[in-house]
Amino acid sequence: MSAPPLTQLGRSRPQAAWHVATVAEVRRETSTAVRLTLDVPTWPGSEAGSHLDLRLTAPDGYQASRSYSIASSAPGGPVVLAVDELPDGEVSPFLVHEVRPGDQLEVHGPLGSFFVWRPGESDRPVQLVAGGSGVVPLYAIAAAHGAAGDTSPLRLLYSVRRPGDVLFADELAALRGPAFELELVYTREAPATWAGPVGRLDKEALAASTVAASARPRVYVCGSTRFVETIAAWLQDLGHAAADIRTERFGGL
Ligand SMILES: Cc1cc2nc3c(=O)[nH]c(=O)nc-3n(C[C@H](O)[C@H](O)[C@H](O)COP(=O)(O)OP(=O)(O)OC[C@H]3O[C@@H](n4cnc5c(N)ncnc54)[C@H](O)[C@@H]3O)c2cc1C
């Protein structure tokens, strides 16, 4: 029996459980990241912004699990992940270089009820702030916002090192429109046509590129732990209430 569409579940959240996923496609996303499309026949659907735990088991029984945000949220479709390689990591180099279509992986989810966006939940503007692969759940939110035809203003500020590091570049560009604005920050190298600055965000640039606190946006921040903590602290300095800021930390420094 296939899982019921998420729309039939109303506000109730899909229950987390272990599932067997078959890798349907491995696509090179950037020089360091792949997009994994997984067929998970028992998957109950997920809300935009949620994640799963992925477990690998070696032939000798050794297991390693890591969390990955879910880039997809459409009910009944495949589960899409984007994994960026940490060269000295245990799991991500395997997922980026070794996984092939037809391989089976175990996934547990969907997980997370706080860092999610639900269509029609609020008319307030939404500000997304992504650092590197932290864009994955925020892309899912932007895609769900577009698919729902939600007209509440949504803005994504996305910090990458170089132009070639943008995940879901074509999809994000296609989502641009009256209700969705995308602004990129290049920290090391920008496109030749780029007229803006190159370098890390600072508090002033964050203020200039995000919805003002006076408009009471709901804010979602995702990336490495240091990125998230820095941005969240600056947002509070800029007058955003802590209760309006949702954060997801990917780890590292
Ligand atoms: C909720 C959640 C969602 C996540 N979603 C994604 C996702 O969509 N895509 C994705 O690529 N990753 C995501 N991550 C990170 C992912 O879980 C792993 O941490 C990452 O793939 C590294 O695993 P590893 O086994 O290769 O490295 P490890 O062997 O675990 O770590 C190697 C070294 O890198 C450091 N490190 C670990 N994680 C990070 C990091 N994120 N940044 C910098 N240094 C780090 C460790 O401290 C260690 O020194 C997510 C993490 C969480 C908690």
Ligand as a Chemical Component Dictionary entry (heavy atoms), coordinates in Angstrom:
data_LIG
# 
_chem_comp.id                   LIG 
_chem_comp.type                 NON-POLYMER 
_chem_comp.pdbx_formal_charge   0 
_chem_comp.three_letter_code    LIG 
# 
loop_
_chem_comp_atom.comp_id 
_chem_comp_atom.atom_id 
_chem_comp_atom.alt_atom_id 
_chem_comp_atom.type_symbol 
_chem_comp_atom.charge 
_chem_comp_atom.model_Cartn_x 
_chem_comp_atom.model_Cartn_y 
_chem_comp_atom.model_Cartn_z 
_chem_comp_atom.pdbx_ordinal 
LIG C1  C1  C 0 19.740 18.471 10.902 1  
LIG C2  C2  C 0 20.964 18.353 10.007 2  
LIG C3  C3  C 0 20.803 18.416 8.625  3  
LIG C4  C4  C 0 21.910 18.312 7.787  4  
LIG N1  N1  N 0 21.729 18.413 6.437  5  
LIG C5  C5  C 0 22.796 18.336 5.603  6  
LIG C6  C6  C 0 22.614 18.468 4.182  7  
LIG O1  O1  O 0 21.495 18.637 3.681  8  
LIG N2  N2  N 0 23.715 18.374 3.392  9  
LIG C7  C7  C 0 24.969 18.181 3.917  10 
LIG O2  O2  O 0 25.931 18.100 3.135  11 
LIG N3  N3  N 0 25.164 18.069 5.259  12 
LIG C8  C8  C 0 24.113 18.122 6.103  13 
LIG N4  N4  N 0 24.294 17.989 7.460  14 
LIG C9  C9  C 0 25.652 17.650 7.964  15 
LIG C10 C10 C 0 25.808 16.128 7.957  16 
LIG O3  O3  O 0 24.965 15.551 8.955  17 
LIG C11 C11 C 0 27.238 15.687 8.289  18 
LIG O4  O4  O 0 27.647 16.327 9.477  19 
LIG C12 C12 C 0 28.212 15.998 7.171  20 
LIG O5  O5  O 0 27.831 15.315 5.963  21 
LIG C13 C13 C 0 29.635 15.535 7.591  22 
LIG O6  O6  O 0 29.583 14.177 7.884  23 
LIG P1  P1  P 0 30.930 13.334 7.739  24 
LIG O7  O7  O 0 30.659 11.983 8.306  25 
LIG O8  O8  O 0 31.449 13.387 6.344  26 
LIG O9  O9  O 0 31.962 14.121 8.644  27 
LIG P2  P2  P 0 32.396 13.743 10.146 28 
LIG O10 O10 O 0 33.276 12.529 10.093 29 
LIG O11 O11 O 0 31.170 13.684 11.003 30 
LIG O12 O12 O 0 33.201 15.042 10.558 31 
LIG C14 C14 C 0 34.482 15.358 9.988  32 
LIG C15 C15 C 0 34.960 16.688 10.530 33 
LIG O13 O13 O 0 34.158 17.751 10.025 34 
LIG C16 C16 C 0 33.502 18.464 11.094 35 
LIG N5  N5  N 0 32.135 18.729 10.616 36 
LIG C17 C17 C 0 31.043 17.934 10.733 37 
LIG N6  N6  N 0 29.971 18.505 10.144 38 
LIG C18 C18 C 0 30.402 19.678 9.641  39 
LIG C19 C19 C 0 29.777 20.730 8.891  40 
LIG N7  N7  N 0 28.471 20.685 8.552  41 
LIG N8  N8  N 0 30.537 21.786 8.525  42 
LIG C20 C20 C 0 31.846 21.843 8.822  43 
LIG N9  N9  N 0 32.504 20.887 9.524  44 
LIG C21 C21 C 0 31.804 19.829 9.928  45 
LIG C22 C22 C 0 33.543 17.542 12.262 46 
LIG O14 O14 O 0 33.564 18.282 13.471 47 
LIG C23 C23 C 0 34.854 16.802 12.044 48 
LIG O15 O15 O 0 35.959 17.572 12.456 49 
LIG C24 C24 C 0 23.213 18.115 8.336  50 
LIG C25 C25 C 0 23.367 18.049 9.733  51 
LIG C26 C26 C 0 22.261 18.176 10.548 52 
LIG C27 C27 C 0 22.465 18.110 12.055 53 
# 
loop_
_chem_comp_bond.comp_id 
_chem_comp_bond.atom_id_1 
_chem_comp_bond.atom_id_2 
_chem_comp_bond.value_order 
_chem_comp_bond.pdbx_ordinal 
LIG C1  C2  SING 1  
LIG C2  C3  SING 2  
LIG C2  C26 DOUB 3  
LIG C3  C4  DOUB 4  
LIG C4  N1  SING 5  
LIG C4  C24 SING 6  
LIG N1  C5  DOUB 7  
LIG C5  C6  SING 8  
LIG C5  C8  SING 9  
LIG C6  O1  DOUB 10 
LIG C6  N2  SING 11 
LIG N2  C7  SING 12 
LIG C7  O2  DOUB 13 
LIG C7  N3  SING 14 
LIG N3  C8  DOUB 15 
LIG C8  N4  SING 16 
LIG N4  C9  SING 17 
LIG N4  C24 SING 18 
LIG C9  C10 SING 19 
LIG C10 O3  SING 20 
LIG C10 C11 SING 21 
LIG C11 O4  SING 22 
LIG C11 C12 SING 23 
LIG C12 O5  SING 24 
LIG C12 C13 SING 25 
LIG C13 O6  SING 26 
LIG O6  P1  SING 27 
LIG P1  O7  DOUB 28 
LIG P1  O8  SING 29 
LIG P1  O9  SING 30 
LIG O9  P2  SING 31 
LIG P2  O10 DOUB 32 
LIG P2  O11 SING 33 
LIG P2  O12 SING 34 
LIG O12 C14 SING 35 
LIG C14 C15 SING 36 
LIG C15 O13 SING 37 
LIG C15 C23 SING 38 
LIG O13 C16 SING 39 
LIG C16 N5  SING 40 
LIG C16 C22 SING 41 
LIG N5  C17 SING 42 
LIG N5  C21 SING 43 
LIG C17 N6  DOUB 44 
LIG N6  C18 SING 45 
LIG C18 C19 SING 46 
LIG C18 C21 DOUB 47 
LIG C19 N7  SING 48 
LIG C19 N8  DOUB 49 
LIG N8  C20 SING 50 
LIG C20 N9  DOUB 51 
LIG N9  C21 SING 52 
LIG C22 O14 SING 53 
LIG C22 C23 SING 54 
LIG C23 O15 SING 55 
LIG C24 C25 DOUB 56 
LIG C25 C26 SING 57 
LIG C26 C27 SING 58 
# 
